[in-house]
Amino acid sequence: MTKDGDGSYTEGTDTLVQTTVVKDGQDGAAGPKGADGKEVLNGKANPQPTDGKDGDTFVNTQTGDVFVKKGNTWEPAGNIKRTKKVTKVRTER
């Protein structure tokens, strides 16, 4: 417990609450193989059926269209680009 407030143990000033000895042990047994990770792919055209694997996401960098691969098929999932034309709405009072 630090009494002088400096965040470090100071012998004679602070109270030693506990000490721990850390030993370097042997590595444990290998765990089971984990599931394949998902990827975010991109290209200047829409994805081809051979691109990626189920669960992956594809972004068409030209159009902003986003696709997700499900059941070995790329399905549209949205668009990340906003439209080029923005219309301002003005209300009069």
C-alpha positions, 0 to 999 in steps of 0.5 A, a space after each residue: 500500500 503506497 502511503 507517499 502517493 508516488 505509485 511505487 513501493 518505498 521501503 520504510 514509508 509504504 506497507 508491503 501487502 504481498 509478494 508474488 514469485 512468477 516462475 516461467 513454466 512449460 507451454 501447455 498442450 495445443 488447443 483445438 483449431 479455430 474457425 476460419 476468419 472472415 475477410 473484407 475483399 475489394 476490387 474495381 468490379 463486382 465479385 466473381 463466384 470464385 472470390 472469397 468464402 462464405 461470410 466474407 464481405 466484398 466492397 466494389 471500390 468504384 460504385 461503393 456497393 457491398 456484398 456478403 457471400 452466403 451459400 457460395 453466392 454473393 448477395 448485395 448488402 448495401 452501399 457505402 458511398 453517398 449519392 453525388 447530388 445533394 439537394 438542399 431543402 429550404 423552408 420559409 417562415 
